[in-house]
Amino acid sequence: MDGVKNGAKLIKIAAAWLLILMLAIAAAIVTITVVNNNSFGPARTVQNYLDALRDGNGAKALGLLHGRVPSANAAVLDGAGLAKSQQDVKDVKIGEPVDAAGNRQKVTVSYSIAGKALSSDFTLAPGPKHWLFFDSWSIAPTTLPVLNVSVVNANQASVNGVDANMPEGKNSFAVFYPGSYEAEYRSPLFAAPPVQRSVSGPLESIPAVALATGPTTDLLAQVGATVHKYLDACAKQAVLMPANCPMSAATDNRVVSAVKWSILEYPDVSITPYGGKWIMAPLTVKAQVQYQEQNLFTGTVAPVKHAEDFGFTAKLSIDGTTVGVTPVVSY
């Protein structure tokens, strides 16, 4: 009887251990599955790529993307310029992988840039197992998109705050996706408002950026002050036709008093690009002349007060930050 009892007891112990082993195996399978999906699945590879973009780690991002770099400027493929491309990428959500052709998986990343809903698709191919159990996935190779930028009358610009040369006012920039890229030009005398472009995929046709350079308020103020000074000097000449000045007056009678000029309205200064240079638009000044005149036939003395618009032009010369203005008067 004792032998039977001992045998039954051993069977129960063995069954208990078998149950524990089976539970352990089941737990291990579940753990491996969860870890595999969360840490080694297609979505994790995409997450690692997005993290590299945010960190400004271009080398890591390029390796994960298996990206081919086109023949273009690489100013924003690494560092601060790359990290800035992610600052406006908001509400990022990585979707669940779905089956794609060729035993591949497709992962869609949704996000918004400047309030606009966008998405990027990533196709991933399976790779060798890690430690016998864990998958590996690699993003299918692709060529990076290109952003074309031009700037008027300048040989430099900046993209995401990174300065870049612009030979003959043009350049092309290789960019990662998804991302937001802002091009602009700024100098003490001339500037172009920033232009932003969002990039969501390698096959996307990105609208070219044309930076419309124009004079800064400082330049316009500086040129305006020079023109004012010139006209004020003209107004100090107490003659009917001030020398080298746009104003003039004439009379058939005898002038019997001092001639006084006054500027009623100074010209509006406009500077525009033309033929690779900067030119000033024609200027118009409204001036008034006052004097006393005596009629040659009657001897009567009468006051004259006459206001008139006078047109003239000016040549603009720029050397670095030094600005020259040369009025041109034709009679």
Kinemage of the C-alpha trace (Angstrom):
@kinemage 1
@onewidth
@group {chain A} dominant
@subgroup {mainchain}
@vectorlist {calphas} color= white
{ca met a 1} P 0.000 0.000 0.000
{ca asp a 2} L 2.839 2.381 0.854
{ca gly a 3} L 4.401 1.755 -2.609
{ca val a 4} L 1.142 2.602 -4.353
{ca lys a 5} L 0.776 5.772 -2.323
{ca asn a 6} L 4.362 6.799 -3.070
{ca gly a 7} L 3.863 6.147 -6.800
{ca ala a 8} L 0.719 8.248 -6.885
{ca lys a 9} L 2.513 11.010 -5.056
{ca leu a 10} L 5.388 10.985 -7.551
{ca ile a 11} L 2.903 11.136 -10.427
{ca lys a 12} L 1.244 14.175 -8.879
{ca ile a 13} L 4.614 15.860 -8.356
{ca ala a 14} L 5.634 15.095 -11.949
{ca ala a 15} L 2.302 16.420 -13.229
{ca ala a 16} L 2.736 19.587 -11.183
{ca trp a 17} L 6.234 20.100 -12.570
{ca leu a 18} L 5.002 19.399 -16.082
{ca leu a 19} L 2.246 21.992 -15.644
{ca ile a 20} L 4.763 24.509 -14.323
{ca leu a 21} L 7.063 23.776 -17.281
{ca met a 22} L 4.226 24.168 -19.758
{ca leu a 23} L 3.184 27.455 -18.149
{ca ala a 24} L 6.785 28.650 -18.220
{ca ile a 25} L 7.080 27.735 -21.903
{ca ala a 26} L 3.789 29.465 -22.658
{ca ala a 27} L 4.919 32.536 -20.718
{ca ala a 28} L 8.226 32.506 -22.579
{ca ile a 29} L 6.431 32.302 -25.921
{ca val a 30} L 4.162 35.200 -24.972
{ca thr a 31} L 7.137 37.215 -23.725
{ca ile a 32} L 9.146 36.514 -26.876
{ca thr a 33} L 6.164 37.438 -29.027
{ca val a 34} L 5.561 40.710 -27.166
{ca val a 35} L 9.240 41.636 -27.131
{ca asn a 36} L 9.588 40.678 -30.786
{ca asn a 37} L 6.646 42.826 -31.825
{ca asn a 38} L 7.532 45.803 -29.654
{ca ser a 39} L 11.302 45.839 -29.902
{ca phe a 40} L 12.122 44.058 -33.138
{ca gly a 41} L 9.024 44.524 -35.320
{ca pro a 42} L 8.679 46.764 -38.384
{ca ala a 43} L 7.166 49.603 -36.363
{ca arg a 44} L 10.217 49.669 -34.062
{ca thr a 45} L 12.542 50.115 -37.035
{ca val a 46} L 10.449 53.063 -38.212
{ca gln a 47} L 10.408 54.492 -34.678
{ca asn a 48} L 14.202 54.265 -34.517
{ca tyr a 49} L 14.412 56.153 -37.818
{ca leu a 50} L 12.124 58.925 -36.576
{ca asp a 51} L 14.122 59.172 -33.349
{ca ala a 52} L 17.317 59.610 -35.369
{ca leu a 53} L 15.709 62.460 -37.323
{ca arg a 54} L 14.672 64.236 -34.114
{ca asp a 55} L 18.167 63.795 -32.699
{ca gly a 56} L 19.715 65.289 -35.833
{ca asn a 57} L 21.668 62.058 -36.329
{ca gly a 58} L 21.835 61.972 -40.105
{ca ala a 59} L 24.241 59.054 -40.360
{ca lys a 60} L 21.977 56.797 -38.282
{ca ala a 61} L 18.847 57.954 -40.102
{ca leu a 62} L 20.437 57.348 -43.493
{ca gly a 63} L 21.538 53.864 -42.431
{ca leu a 64} L 18.088 52.901 -41.145
{ca leu a 65} L 16.411 54.305 -44.249
{ca his a 66} L 18.961 52.682 -46.557
{ca gly a 67} L 18.734 55.993 -48.341
{ca arg a 68} L 20.582 56.893 -51.487
{ca val a 69} L 21.840 60.488 -51.432
{ca pro a 70} L 21.257 62.316 -54.711
{ca ser a 71} L 23.725 64.773 -56.197
{ca ala a 72} L 22.614 67.718 -54.072
{ca asn a 73} L 23.726 69.890 -51.172
{ca ala a 74} L 23.797 67.987 -47.857
{ca ala a 75} L 23.466 71.014 -45.564
{ca val a 76} L 20.345 69.717 -43.777
{ca leu a 77} L 21.131 65.997 -43.714
{ca asp a 78} L 22.692 66.186 -40.258
{ca gly a 79} L 22.902 68.256 -37.103
{ca ala a 80} L 20.804 71.276 -36.239
{ca gly a 81} L 19.278 71.634 -39.706
{ca leu a 82} L 17.991 68.061 -39.624
{ca ala a 83} L 16.713 68.299 -36.042
{ca lys a 84} L 14.863 71.518 -36.907
{ca ser a 85} L 13.050 69.684 -39.714
{ca gln a 86} L 11.165 67.772 -37.008
{ca gln a 87} L 10.124 70.673 -34.794
{ca asp a 88} L 6.921 71.309 -36.733
{ca val a 89} L 6.073 67.621 -37.130
{ca lys a 90} L 3.288 67.167 -34.556
{ca asp a 91} L 0.884 64.436 -33.415
{ca val a 92} L 3.048 61.601 -34.749
{ca lys a 93} L 1.357 58.192 -34.776
{ca ile a 94} L 2.928 55.002 -36.071
{ca gly a 95} L 0.321 52.650 -37.495
{ca glu a 96} L 0.179 48.864 -37.194
{ca pro a 97} L 2.153 46.980 -39.863
{ca val a 98} L 0.118 45.571 -42.741
{ca asp a 99} L 1.068 42.947 -45.303
{ca ala a 100} L 2.668 44.147 -48.507
{ca ala a 101} L 3.858 42.384 -51.652
{ca gly a 102} L 6.967 40.223 -51.505
{ca asn a 103} L 6.567 39.113 -47.883
{ca arg a 104} L 7.067 42.702 -46.808
{ca gln a 105} L 5.275 44.931 -44.322
{ca lys a 106} L 4.037 48.479 -44.735
{ca val a 107} L 4.008 50.935 -41.851
{ca thr a 108} L 2.171 54.259 -42.196
{ca val a 109} L 3.186 57.200 -40.050
{ca ser a 110} L 0.567 59.932 -39.661
{ca tyr a 111} L 1.349 63.422 -38.386
{ca ser a 112} L 0.616 67.089 -38.997
{ca ile a 113} L 2.734 70.005 -40.176
{ca ala a 114} L 1.400 73.539 -39.706
{ca gly a 115} L -2.017 72.076 -38.961
{ca lys a 116} L -2.170 70.026 -42.158
{ca ala a 117} L -2.674 66.258 -41.788
{ca leu a 118} L -0.024 64.255 -43.664
{ca ser a 119} L 1.334 60.716 -43.741
{ca ser a 120} L 4.411 58.785 -44.872
{ca asp a 121} L 4.556 55.116 -45.884
{ca phe a 122} L 7.527 52.871 -45.152
{ca thr a 123} L 7.940 49.436 -46.728
{ca leu a 124} L 10.079 46.999 -44.747
{ca ala a 125} L 11.654 43.687 -45.705
{ca pro a 126} L 12.410 40.867 -43.235
{ca gly a 127} L 16.007 40.168 -42.325
{ca pro a 128} L 17.856 37.437 -40.376
{ca lys a 129} L 16.728 36.382 -36.901
{ca his a 130} L 18.407 37.744 -33.797
{ca trp a 131} L 19.228 35.142 -31.133
{ca leu a 132} L 17.095 32.540 -32.964
{ca phe a 133} L 13.808 34.120 -31.851
{ca phe a 134} L 13.705 37.800 -32.717
{ca asp a 135} L 12.909 39.276 -36.129
{ca ser a 136} L 14.783 42.007 -37.928
{ca trp a 137} L 13.262 44.421 -40.423
{ca ser a 138} L 14.927 46.875 -42.755
{ca ile a 139} L 13.360 49.768 -44.642
{ca ala a 140} L 13.378 49.201 -48.386
{ca pro a 141} L 16.096 51.340 -50.052
{ca thr a 142} L 14.974 54.639 -51.521
{ca thr a 143} L 16.459 57.856 -52.859
{ca leu a 144} L 16.137 60.997 -50.763
{ca pro a 145} L 13.909 63.755 -52.173
{ca val a 146} L 15.371 67.087 -53.319
{ca leu a 147} L 14.322 70.643 -52.478
{ca asn a 148} L 15.243 73.225 -55.137
{ca val a 149} L 15.853 76.783 -53.924
{ca ser a 150} L 16.600 80.007 -55.791
{ca val a 151} L 17.280 83.507 -54.492
{ca val a 152} L 17.248 86.858 -56.290
{ca asn a 153} L 20.517 88.814 -56.490
{ca ala a 154} L 22.316 86.789 -53.826
{ca asn a 155} L 24.774 83.913 -53.656
{ca gln a 156} L 23.821 82.688 -50.207
{ca ala a 157} L 20.703 81.528 -48.399
{ca ser a 158} L 19.816 79.439 -45.376
{ca val a 159} L 17.742 76.276 -45.027
{ca asn a 160} L 16.496 75.476 -41.516
{ca gly a 161} L 18.981 78.010 -40.207
{ca val a 162} L 21.983 76.443 -41.960
{ca asp a 163} L 23.839 78.818 -44.297
{ca ala a 164} L 24.545 77.479 -47.770
{ca asn a 165} L 26.178 78.814 -50.913
{ca met a 166} L 23.873 79.533 -53.841
{ca pro a 167} L 25.967 79.548 -57.040
{ca glu a 168} L 24.288 81.868 -59.523
{ca gly a 169} L 21.445 82.171 -57.036
{ca lys a 170} L 20.423 78.493 -57.159
{ca asn a 171} L 21.009 75.237 -55.313
{ca ser a 172} L 19.390 71.872 -54.608
{ca phe a 173} L 19.189 70.302 -51.146
{ca ala a 174} L 18.811 66.630 -50.295
{ca val a 175} L 16.275 66.203 -47.480
{ca phe a 176} L 14.912 63.480 -45.216
{ca tyr a 177} L 11.231 62.762 -44.794
{ca pro a 178} L 8.953 63.378 -43.056
{ca gly a 179} L 10.052 66.906 -42.318
{ca ser a 180} L 9.527 70.632 -42.647
{ca tyr a 181} L 12.125 72.827 -44.323
{ca glu a 182} L 12.289 76.622 -44.265
{ca ala a 183} L 14.441 78.603 -46.684
{ca glu a 184} L 15.211 82.282 -46.302
{ca tyr a 185} L 17.771 84.968 -47.056
{ca arg a 186} L 18.761 87.760 -44.716
{ca ser a 187} L 21.491 90.381 -44.719
{ca pro a 188} L 21.754 93.909 -43.283
{ca leu a 189} L 20.601 95.445 -46.580
{ca phe a 190} L 18.489 92.808 -48.317
{ca ala a 191} L 16.229 89.993 -47.164
{ca ala a 192} L 13.691 87.485 -48.444
{ca pro a 193} L 10.728 86.300 -46.376
{ca pro a 194} L 11.024 82.663 -45.252
{ca val a 195} L 9.296 80.013 -47.361
{ca gln a 196} L 8.352 76.640 -45.854
{ca arg a 197} L 7.960 73.290 -47.586
{ca ser a 198} L 6.806 70.005 -46.046
{ca val a 199} L 8.208 66.698 -47.314
{ca ser a 200} L 6.342 63.435 -46.779
{ca gly a 201} L 7.886 60.910 -49.175
{ca pro a 202} L 10.666 60.093 -51.637
{ca leu a 203} L 8.437 60.241 -54.714
{ca glu a 204} L 6.844 63.544 -53.776
{ca ser a 205} L 7.322 66.477 -56.149
{ca ile a 206} L 8.314 69.320 -53.844
{ca pro a 207} L 7.389 72.782 -55.156
{ca ala a 208} L 10.548 74.793 -55.759
{ca val a 209} L 11.295 77.690 -53.438
{ca ala a 210} L 11.872 81.101 -55.037
{ca leu a 211} L 13.113 83.569 -52.445
{ca ala a 212} L 11.891 87.050 -53.383
{ca thr a 213} L 14.710 89.231 -52.119
{ca gly a 214} L 14.049 92.896 -51.478
{ca pro a 215} L 15.511 95.830 -49.554
{ca thr a 216} L 15.324 95.853 -45.784
{ca thr a 217} L 13.662 98.715 -43.930
{ca asp a 218} L 17.146 99.788 -42.801
{ca leu a 219} L 18.330 100.093 -46.404
{ca leu a 220} L 15.226 102.027 -47.461
{ca ala a 221} L 15.650 104.353 -44.483
{ca gln a 222} L 19.326 104.875 -45.282
{ca val a 223} L 18.669 105.640 -48.959
{ca gly a 224} L 15.672 107.806 -48.059
{ca ala a 225} L 17.789 109.851 -45.656
{ca thr a 226} L 20.416 110.405 -48.365
{ca val a 227} L 17.770 111.554 -50.853
{ca his a 228} L 16.249 113.875 -48.233
{ca lys a 229} L 19.649 115.400 -47.515
{ca tyr a 230} L 20.262 115.964 -51.222
{ca leu a 231} L 16.883 117.667 -51.744
{ca asp a 232} L 17.281 119.783 -48.617
{ca ala a 233} L 20.592 121.045 -50.010
{ca cys a 234} L 18.856 121.836 -53.295
{ca ala a 235} L 16.181 123.796 -51.462
{ca lys a 236} L 18.838 125.992 -49.842
{ca gln a 237} L 19.903 127.373 -53.211
{ca ala a 238} L 18.155 130.708 -53.500
{ca val a 239} L 17.876 130.638 -57.288
{ca leu a 240} L 15.160 129.704 -59.727
{ca met a 241} L 17.184 126.799 -61.096
{ca pro a 242} L 19.261 125.155 -58.331
{ca ala a 243} L 22.395 123.566 -59.775
{ca asn a 244} L 22.360 119.762 -60.218
{ca cys a 245} L 18.855 119.602 -58.789
{ca pro a 246} L 15.523 118.473 -60.207
{ca met a 247} L 13.613 121.639 -59.256
{ca ser a 248} L 13.405 124.634 -61.562
{ca ala a 249} L 11.271 127.693 -62.089
{ca ala a 250} L 11.075 130.385 -64.794
{ca thr a 251} L 9.495 133.798 -65.207
{ca asp a 252} L 9.376 136.509 -67.884
{ca asn a 253} L 9.383 139.180 -65.174
{ca arg a 254} L 12.094 140.566 -62.937
{ca val a 255} L 12.706 138.751 -59.619
{ca val a 256} L 12.914 141.414 -56.929
{ca ser a 257} L 13.254 139.286 -53.785
{ca ala a 258} L 15.093 136.271 -52.488
{ca val a 259} L 14.003 132.957 -53.950
{ca lys a 260} L 12.863 130.422 -51.399
{ca trp a 261} L 12.413 126.725 -52.137
{ca ser a 262} L 10.697 124.296 -49.778
{ca ile a 263} L 10.129 120.541 -50.070
{ca leu a 264} L 6.459 119.670 -49.648
{ca glu a 265} L 6.653 115.928 -50.295
{ca tyr a 266} L 9.774 113.798 -50.385
{ca pro a 267} L 9.967 110.876 -52.850
{ca asp a 268} L 8.958 107.350 -51.967
{ca val a 269} L 12.027 105.136 -52.357
{ca ser a 270} L 11.594 101.841 -54.203
{ca ile a 271} L 14.489 99.456 -54.899
{ca thr a 272} L 14.017 96.466 -57.193
{ca pro a 273} L 16.231 93.833 -58.830
{ca tyr a 274} L 17.037 94.107 -62.512
{ca gly a 275} L 19.661 92.261 -64.552
{ca gly a 276} L 21.475 90.989 -61.491
{ca lys a 277} L 21.695 94.455 -59.953
{ca trp a 278} L 19.613 96.664 -57.687
{ca ile a 279} L 18.031 99.752 -59.196
{ca met a 280} L 15.961 102.606 -57.833
{ca ala a 281} L 12.601 103.414 -59.357
{ca pro a 282} L 12.160 106.957 -60.734
{ca leu a 283} L 11.713 109.518 -57.974
{ca thr a 284} L 9.248 112.376 -57.706
{ca val a 285} L 9.597 115.319 -55.345
{ca lys a 286} L 6.947 117.973 -54.758
{ca ala a 287} L 8.593 121.338 -54.198
{ca gln a 288} L 7.355 124.870 -53.788
{ca val a 289} L 9.050 128.087 -54.856
{ca gln a 290} L 8.296 131.577 -53.467
{ca tyr a 291} L 9.557 135.008 -54.532
{ca gln a 292} L 8.467 138.549 -55.483
{ca glu a 293} L 8.411 139.550 -59.150
{ca gln a 294} L 7.979 142.865 -60.944
{ca asn a 295} L 6.047 143.061 -64.178
{ca leu a 296} L 8.319 144.547 -66.819
{ca phe a 297} L 5.483 146.447 -68.519
{ca thr a 298} L 3.424 147.730 -65.592
{ca gly a 299} L 6.048 147.804 -62.826
{ca thr a 300} L 3.644 146.014 -60.525
{ca val a 301} L 5.265 143.849 -57.831
{ca ala a 302} L 3.410 140.665 -56.927
{ca pro a 303} L 4.172 137.561 -54.874
{ca val a 304} L 4.663 134.179 -56.558
{ca lys a 305} L 3.991 130.917 -54.776
{ca his a 306} L 4.020 127.826 -56.965
{ca ala a 307} L 4.162 124.112 -56.159
{ca glu a 308} L 5.046 121.449 -58.709
{ca asp a 309} L 6.117 117.803 -59.013
{ca phe a 310} L 9.639 117.246 -60.312
{ca gly a 311} L 10.968 113.893 -61.472
{ca phe a 312} L 14.510 112.574 -61.353
{ca thr a 313} L 16.406 109.296 -61.023
{ca ala a 314} L 19.260 108.042 -58.881
{ca lys a 315} L 21.942 105.408 -59.257
{ca leu a 316} L 22.462 102.960 -56.413
{ca ser a 317} L 25.896 101.536 -55.628
{ca ile a 318} L 26.453 98.899 -52.959
{ca asp a 319} L 29.796 97.671 -51.655
{ca gly a 320} L 29.281 95.281 -48.745
{ca thr a 321} L 27.260 97.327 -46.273
{ca thr a 322} L 28.262 100.661 -47.797
{ca val a 323} L 25.508 102.275 -49.863
{ca gly a 324} L 25.970 105.099 -52.333
{ca val a 325} L 23.214 107.167 -53.955
{ca thr a 326} L 23.951 109.388 -56.966
{ca pro a 327} L 21.048 111.569 -58.179
{ca val a 328} L 20.766 111.953 -61.929
{ca val a 329} L 19.127 115.107 -63.251
{ca ser a 330} L 18.332 115.778 -66.892
{ca tyr a 331} L 17.181 119.138 -68.170
